[in-house]
């Protein structure tokens, strides 16, 4: 069941009706837990066992961590929680990857294991790990209600593709009535519409072009392949941020406020700025639970670069069990290290800021996206050779929807910059009741009218992570 389906529309309507008729806050919370279980079971029902594992293990471990006074005992319970979560992730997501890598190193051949990846496993395990770590750090009290904690783990709007919501944000909101109201429904529905606009009218349309060219880049011309890389940069942004918009909007209607996940990333003027704007809940998770515990920038310049590389390599691996994702993380680690080193050289001056900084950053991000999207290094290398003009010839394909999508995204980013300079809220990062955001949604729908035609809805890109 996805957000852009009739099944979800009927499901969400039933949830809202139930929330309106339930007499107490506790009964509404139980309804949301049951709805979340139904939502996840609509895919592969037995994967509920995978979802239930962190709900049970981390609930118990967190209580033991909070109650224990001996530091070693607290560490052992934390270790049990982390091993349980990482063990699930290693088996379901990386078992075949590790086995294949070892087999290649020793020159052997192994048949892949028949393992079905539970949807959203990377997202909900990161949520639960942050919970037990926060309890261990004494930054959060352990939940003493199993079903309320299970509701946090299984909460359906952000369960399968984020944002990665921490318990410190979600659990305090359980004091709310969770009774839908017109005051929240208007802004929430507007945000949902914005997400559908990005997904259905932009990302899905661009997927047709991107999939065809990345499947056979040798058949297309230099500028066609270059256009496909630009199209993918827009596709993945509209697809993923569109899902986040819908998750935030659905939650707002229900009564929860989720953290923002994107802040106009393609207006970044440095790679550091990009990661402050792209997938912000993952960026902050990696910073708080990996980069800083490794030492951050507190142990000297050389160690800072090592910590950046480790963080981004693991961030790349988090996205997928393929060496192309690891290399994508490596590229971003190098980019962050170079930018940090350059900042130490020039100090507060910005000789390559502004337009030039933006151009270099966007070009770098697009080149990195090639490795993120390509099925293997051979395909990625061919795409880059095509872009560089080292593989001449091929069919020229001018794809009109790309021009329209590019115009819409550029206009939205430009509007955000203008609004920011005037001191007004940014149109897409602001609360969704912003008139500017409403005007953009209406405009995008109007522009999309001439694009409308029977079109298969492609799966959300981040569902496979």
Beta strands, then each sheet from edge to edge (+ up, - down):
end
